[in-house]
């Protein structure tokens, strides 16, 4: 990041990036990005019956599933889904997916 000159304003994006880096939140933001990216990462069929809810600091992703049949299927597809959601993701990798049955 280029050093800014005194008296000159800092771009919002630059200030935000600097804050996230200093606070150690870059990894958490990268982990959380899986939630809005979920449909693109898993495809429309799986996205239609699932809803990602949260990511813990240790990298566990919690996902709601519409039916027990789909939950079983997704547990079997877990390794392929993990590869898809972590592809190209340096910081903020997801380590585990916990499937939760919707009520």
Protein Blocks (a to p, Z undefined) as FASTA:
>chain_A
ZZddehiacdfklmmmmmmmmnopmmmmmmmmmmmmmmmmnojklmmmgccfbdcfkopa
cdddfbfklmmmmmmmmmmmmmmmmgopaehiafbdcddddZZ
